[in-house]
Amino acid sequence: MLSFQCDYTEGCHEKILEAFASVNREQYSGYGFDPFTESAKNKIRQACQCPDADVFFLSGGTQTNAIAIDSMLRPYEGVISGDTGHISIHEAGAIEFLGHKVLTVPSRDGKISAADVRKLLEDFWADGTYSHMVFPGMVYISQPTELGTLYTADELRSLSSLCLEYKIPLYIDGARLGYGLMADTDVTLPMLAELADLFYIGGTKVGTLNGEALVFTKNNTPDHFDTIIKEHGALLAKGRLVGIQFDTLFTDGLYYELGANGIRRAMELRELFLSRGIELYIDSPTNQQFFVMKNELIHRLRENVMFELWGPEREATTPVRFVTSWATTGEQIRDLENFLDLALEETGI
């Protein structure tokens, strides 16, 4: 089966395997006190142009979101998210499990606006019974969003300024950040480090076996954060497992190279579908591409190609999602073209 189901179906980039193999039998201290992890932290600081940043490595996205949010909030605080935000719909209540409510505002094309966040904040503080309510203590967004869209620099500045005004942190989920940075955007990694209080650089979906790099940018790291990670059961004894991977990603621009491949293949896939009269469901500039397809065509194409329905199947047509990755090849796009043309011919669509 040809798969465009998600961006972590392959293992990892070959350079990472080579890096593992080259030091596999060598002995190093645990818990991230190894030269690879320290090197990776320094390379990330340089890439962010934020020399004082604190960098921590965790295993996965949900784990990173849960620990980052829990560590930055007081017990009576919640986190503001769009109603389509990843922490709101696709993390199995991980944030609420740790005692923090997700306070939602409307999403438009996956994004939230500073105006809607301001209204939530103003309404909360204007309510005379606020002491009986969940306090809004953080703003969460993702770049790219759950729908593959991107915040502009001005949109991020507006959210950052609002958070500064209300003295709450802005947190950016960067699970697919490598693709967002290489798309058509005016947002850079140093800009994220300037505007966000904390964010993470995703590796799992951009070329690593696993791992995310959580970055605190404002000398705002919670006290004893290593202990907080341990308390949440997330401190890796063999910390070098993630350190080696990020040290490799941030050597010779590999992270950006892998992100660029995902974007290049996504644009080829997008043109393939549009040229055959299949309409966009969401206009995404990143590696997630959404279309509206007739159910008959979906069923036929899924005999050879794996992709996701974006929600329950509808009566005649259904939104679908195709995802390219750091590993997607031109040959796979050509194979998809052949399967799509065959499905169109056989269904008469």
PyMOL commands that set and color helices and strands:
alter all, ss='L'
color gray80, all
select helices_A, chain A and resi 14-23+35-48+61-72+86-89+94-97+114-126+130-132+153-166+177-182+189-195+225-231+240-249+254-274+295-301+330-347
alter helices_A, ss='H'
color red, helices_A
select strands_A, chain A and resi 2-3+54-58+77-82+102-105+135-142+170-173+198-202+212-216+279-282+288-294+305-306+308-309+317-323
alter strands_A, ss='S'
color yellow, strands_A
deselect
rebuild
show_as cartoon
